[in-house]
Amino acid sequence: MAALSLSLSITPAFAVPKSCFVKPRPFISSRSLAFSHLNLSISSLKPLTLTKISASSADSSLSPSPASSLKSRLRDGEILYGIFLLSFSPTLAEIAALSGYDFVVIDMEHGPGGIYESLPMLHSLAHTNTPAIIRIPESTAAWAKKALDLGPQGIMFPMVESAKDAKKAVSYCRFPPDGIRGSAHPVVRASNYGINEDYLNNYMEDLLIMCQVETVDGVKKVEDIAAVEGVDCIQMGPLDLSASVGYLWDPGHKKVREVLRTAEKAVVKSNGGAFLGGFAMPHDPPEELGKRGYNMVSGAIDIGLFRNAAVEDVRKFKMSLHTASNDEEGKDDKDSDDKYWSE
């Protein structure tokens, strides 16, 4: 201690001028920071609006125009067509966006990716202004909070089986006092990292809340689920439903179709209670879903599209080898025959 006291009492060999010390400045927020000569404040700046360009308009006027939200398009009576992405490939997400799908579902329930892997997918979709929906692995407040902080236009809750489950899902999407969503709105992507200062005033306007009904118990309660305030869309899950009915290996079974039709009719007759969404299947193509009153139709999965293309590519090549081999054998037989008759 004596040595320490001595060292503290020694006068330094040189004195630092007071002018070298910088007085700390008070914190400056975006609201108080302004440029007087421009008569403009940072808080007045708005994020850029990206424009989705369809193939038909790519060579016409490129003037930007705000894209309508999924909610507004559904209210206008449109039937929307989308794709599920399970690969978590930003390249495939970009291709899907450029192809013209109305929406893309980033599937964290069955795909290998999570929150971190979803962000590059959202980046790939953003430059075409293609709406993204995130399907979370399970219906919990934690998963909903992390997904919503990324800023998707929609969120899909799996395995909703009652109005109570649906009310919980809605509460996970809303900040207190209307819900229990945890808040980090000044720094997350959903609010443009705090640049959009109106975020808290309008964050629910365009958010599409989707509840999946995919069990027999859920079908029994589907009218109650569709009637819950805040539920925008009932998404049918035909594969899990077939398992719940007892025909996992036969989703096209008559009993499965009957249960599915029961749920569909209940949602459609709710007359504005909730929109109806679903998956196309080999036995139930997208156009059939549209005829039965579906408002949102998911017709493909990126992995399925690539698998089908790859299998067909290999099949065609193998068939070409077989055909070429047969042609060669026939040619040899013809040559031998010609030689025989020429002798």
C-alpha positions in Angstrom: 0.0 0.0 0.0 2.9 2.3 0.8 4.3 1.8 -2.7 0.9 2.4 -4.2 0.5 5.7 -2.2 4.0 6.8 -3.3 3.3 6.1 -6.9 0.1 8.1 -6.8 1.8 11.1 -5.2 4.6 11.4 -7.7 4.2 14.4 -10.0 4.5 13.3 -13.7 7.5 14.4 -15.6 5.4 16.5 -17.9 1.9 18.1 -17.6 -0.8 17.5 -20.1 -2.5 20.8 -21.2 -6.1 21.1 -20.2 -7.0 21.8 -23.8 -6.2 18.2 -24.7 -9.1 16.9 -22.7 -12.4 16.8 -24.6 -15.5 17.5 -22.7 -18.1 14.7 -23.4 -20.9 15.8 -25.6 -24.5 15.0 -24.7 -26.3 12.2 -26.6 -27.8 13.4 -29.9 -30.9 11.5 -31.0 -32.3 11.4 -34.6 -35.1 13.7 -33.4 -32.8 16.5 -32.3 -30.1 16.2 -35.0 -30.9 18.6 -37.8 -29.1 20.4 -40.6 -30.3 24.0 -40.5 -28.9 24.9 -44.0 -30.9 22.1 -45.5 -34.0 22.6 -43.4 -34.2 18.8 -43.0 -34.0 16.5 -40.1 -33.0 12.9 -40.0 -36.3 12.0 -38.4 -38.1 13.2 -41.6 -36.2 10.8 -43.8 -38.2 7.9 -45.1 -36.9 4.5 -46.2 -36.7 3.8 -49.9 -39.7 2.1 -51.4 -38.7 -0.8 -53.6 -40.7 -1.7 -56.6 -41.6 -5.2 -57.8 -41.1 -5.4 -61.6 -43.0 -8.1 -63.5 -41.7 -9.7 -66.6 -44.4 -8.0 -68.7 -43.4 -4.5 -67.5 -39.6 -5.0 -67.4 -39.1 -3.1 -70.6 -41.8 -0.5 -69.9 -41.8 2.4 -67.4 -39.6 1.7 -64.4 -41.1 4.5 -62.3 -41.5 3.3 -58.7 -44.9 2.6 -57.2 -45.7 1.3 -53.7 -46.5 -2.4 -53.6 -49.8 -3.4 -52.1 -49.6 -5.6 -48.9 -50.8 -9.2 -48.9 -53.6 -8.1 -46.5 -54.9 -5.4 -48.9 -54.7 -7.7 -51.9 -56.7 -10.4 -50.1 -59.3 -7.8 -49.1 -59.6 -6.8 -52.7 -60.5 -10.4 -53.6 -57.3 -11.5 -55.2 -56.2 -15.2 -55.1 -52.5 -15.2 -54.3 -50.0 -17.9 -55.4 -46.9 -18.6 -53.5 -44.0 -21.0 -52.8 -42.4 -22.6 -49.7 -38.7 -22.3 -49.4 -37.0 -25.1 -47.3 -33.5 -25.0 -48.7 -32.6 -21.6 -47.1 -30.7 -20.8 -50.3 -30.7 -17.0 -50.9 -30.2 -17.7 -54.6 -33.3 -19.8 -54.9 -35.2 -17.2 -52.9 -34.1 -14.6 -55.4 -35.1 -16.8 -58.3 -38.5 -17.3 -56.7 -38.9 -13.6 -56.3 -38.0 -12.8 -59.8 -40.3 -15.5 -61.1 -43.3 -13.5 -59.9 -44.7 -15.5 -56.9 -47.1 -13.3 -54.9 -45.5 -14.5 -51.7 -42.7 -16.7 -50.4 -42.9 -18.7 -47.2 -39.6 -19.2 -45.4 -40.1 -22.5 -43.6 -38.3 -22.7 -40.3 -40.6 -25.5 -39.1 -39.3 -28.2 -41.6 -36.3 -26.4 -43.2 -32.8 -26.7 -41.7 -32.5 -22.9 -41.1 -33.4 -20.7 -38.3 -33.5 -16.9 -37.5 -29.9 -16.3 -38.6 -30.3 -18.1 -41.9 -33.6 -16.4 -42.7 -32.1 -12.9 -42.9 -30.2 -13.5 -46.2 -33.4 -14.9 -47.6 -35.2 -11.7 -46.7 -32.5 -9.7 -48.3 -32.9 -11.7 -51.5 -36.6 -11.1 -51.6 -36.4 -7.4 -50.6 -35.1 -6.0 -53.9 -38.1 -7.2 -55.8 -40.5 -6.2 -52.9 -41.7 -9.8 -52.7 -43.6 -10.3 -49.5 -42.1 -12.9 -47.1 -44.0 -15.0 -44.6 -42.1 -16.9 -41.9 -43.4 -20.2 -40.6 -41.9 -20.6 -37.1 -41.0 -24.1 -35.7 -43.5 -23.9 -32.9 -46.2 -21.5 -31.6 -44.3 -19.7 -28.8 -43.7 -16.1 -27.9 -40.0 -16.5 -28.2 -40.0 -17.8 -31.8 -42.7 -15.2 -32.8 -40.7 -12.4 -31.3 -37.5 -13.3 -33.1 -39.2 -13.9 -36.4 -41.2 -10.6 -36.3 -38.1 -8.6 -35.5 -36.8 -9.6 -38.9 -39.6 -7.7 -40.5 -41.6 -10.3 -42.6 -45.0 -9.3 -43.9 -46.6 -12.4 -42.4 -46.1 -15.0 -39.8 -47.5 -18.6 -39.7 -48.2 -20.5 -36.5 -48.2 -24.3 -36.7 -50.5 -26.7 -34.9 -53.2 -24.3 -33.8 -56.1 -26.4 -32.3 -58.4 -24.0 -30.5 -59.5 -20.4 -30.2 -57.3 -20.2 -27.1 -54.2 -21.2 -29.1 -55.2 -18.6 -31.7 -55.6 -15.9 -29.2 -52.1 -16.7 -27.8 -50.6 -16.5 -31.3 -52.1 -13.0 -31.8 -50.9 -11.8 -28.5 -47.3 -12.9 -29.4 -47.5 -10.5 -32.4 -48.7 -7.4 -30.4 -46.8 -5.2 -28.0 -48.2 -4.5 -24.6 -50.9 -3.6 -23.5 -52.5 -5.4 -26.5 -50.2 -8.4 -26.3 -46.9 -9.8 -24.9 -44.4 -9.3 -27.7 -41.0 -8.2 -26.4 -39.8 -4.9 -27.7 -36.5 -3.9 -29.3 -38.1 -1.8 -32.0 -35.4 1.0 -32.0 -32.8 -1.5 -33.3 -34.4 -4.3 -35.3 -34.9 -4.8 -39.0 -38.7 -4.7 -38.7 -38.5 -0.9 -38.0 -35.7 -0.3 -40.5 -33.4 -0.4 -37.5 -35.2 2.5 -35.8 -35.2 4.8 -38.9 -38.9 4.2 -39.3 -40.2 6.2 -36.3 -43.8 5.5 -37.2 -43.3 1.8 -36.7 -45.2 1.5 -33.4 -48.1 3.3 -34.9 -48.6 1.1 -37.9 -46.8 -2.2 -37.3 -50.0 -4.3 -37.3 -51.6 -2.7 -40.4 -49.9 -5.0 -42.9 -48.9 -7.9 -40.7 -50.6 -11.1 -41.9 -51.2 -13.5 -39.0 -51.8 -17.1 -40.2 -52.9 -20.0 -38.0 -52.3 -23.6 -39.3 -55.1 -26.1 -38.7 -53.7 -29.5 -39.3 -55.3 -32.0 -36.9 -58.8 -33.5 -36.4 -59.1 -31.5 -33.1 -58.2 -28.3 -35.0 -60.8 -29.0 -37.6 -63.5 -29.4 -34.9 -62.6 -25.9 -33.6 -61.8 -24.3 -37.0 -64.9 -21.9 -36.9 -63.8 -20.6 -33.4 -60.2 -20.2 -34.6 -61.3 -18.3 -37.7 -63.4 -16.0 -35.6 -60.6 -14.9 -33.3 -59.9 -11.2 -33.6 -56.5 -10.7 -35.2 -56.4 -14.0 -37.1 -56.2 -13.1 -40.8 -55.8 -16.5 -42.5 -56.4 -20.2 -41.7 -53.7 -22.3 -43.4 -54.7 -25.9 -43.9 -52.0 -28.6 -43.4 -53.0 -31.6 -45.5 -50.1 -33.9 -44.6 -50.3 -33.5 -40.8 -54.1 -33.7 -41.2 -53.8 -37.1 -43.0 -51.6 -38.4 -40.2 -54.1 -37.2 -37.6 -56.9 -39.0 -39.5 -54.8 -42.1 -39.6 -53.7 -42.1 -43.3 -50.2 -40.6 -43.2 -49.1 -42.5 -46.3 -52.3 -41.6 -48.2 -53.2 -37.9 -47.9 -55.6 -38.3 -50.8 -57.7 -40.9 -49.0 -61.4 -40.3 -49.0 -61.6 -39.8 -45.2 -58.8 -37.3 -45.3 -60.5 -35.4 -48.1 -63.8 -35.3 -46.2 -62.2 -33.9 -43.1 -60.3 -31.3 -45.2 -63.5 -30.3 -47.0 -65.3 -29.8 -43.7 -62.7 -27.4 -42.5 -62.6 -25.5 -45.9 -66.4 -25.0 -45.9 -66.3 -23.7 -42.3 -63.7 -21.1 -43.1 -65.3 -20.0 -46.4 -68.7 -19.6 -44.8 -67.2 -17.4 -42.0 -67.6 -14.6 -44.6 -64.7 -12.4 -43.7 -63.8 -14.0 -40.4 -60.5 -15.2 -41.9 -59.1 -16.0 -45.4 -58.3 -19.6 -46.4 -54.9 -20.8 -47.4 -53.5 -24.2 -48.3 -51.0 -26.4 -50.0 -51.4 -28.0 -53.4 -50.8 -31.8 -53.5 -50.3 -34.2 -56.4 -53.9 -35.4 -56.1 -55.1 -31.8 -55.4 -53.5 -29.3 -57.8 -53.4 -25.5 -57.3 -56.3 -24.7 -59.6 -58.6 -27.0 -57.7 -57.9 -25.1 -54.4 -58.8 -21.9 -56.2 -62.1 -23.3 -57.2 -62.9 -24.3 -53.7 -62.5 -20.8 -52.3 -58.9 -20.7 -51.2 -57.5 -17.2 -51.1 -53.8 -18.2 -50.8 -52.5 -21.2 -52.6 -49.0 -22.6 -52.1 -48.2 -24.7 -55.2 -44.6 -25.7 -54.9 -41.6 -26.2 -52.6 -38.1 -25.2 -53.8 -36.6 -28.6 -52.8 -39.4 -30.5 -54.6 -39.0 -28.5 -57.8 -35.2 -29.1 -57.8 -35.7 -32.8 -56.9 -38.2 -33.3 -59.8 -36.0 -31.5 -62.3 -32.9 -33.4 -61.2 -34.6 -36.9 -61.3 -36.1 -36.1 -64.7 -32.7 -34.9 -66.0 -31.0 -38.1 -65.0 -33.9 -40.2 -66.3 -33.7 -38.6 -69.7 -30.0 -39.1 -69.9 -30.2 -42.8 -68.9 -33.0 -43.3 -71.4 -30.9 -41.7 -74.2 -28.0 -44.1 -73.5 -30.4 -47.0 -73.6 -31.9 -45.8 -76.9 -28.5 -45.1 -78.4 -27.4 -48.6 -77.4 -30.4 -50.2 -79.1 -29.9 -48.1 -82.2 -26.2 -49.2 -82.3 -27.2 -52.9 -82.0 -29.7 -52.5 -84.8 -27.1 -50.9 -87.0 -24.7 -53.7 -86.3 -27.3 -56.3 -87.1 -28.2 -54.5 -90.3 -24.5 -54.3 -91.4 -24.1 -58.1 -90.7 -27.2 -58.8 -92.7 -26.1 -56.7 -95.6 -22.8 -58.5 -95.6 -24.4 -61.9 -95.4 -26.7 -61.2 -98.4 -23.8 -59.6 -100.3 -21.9 -62.8 -100.2 
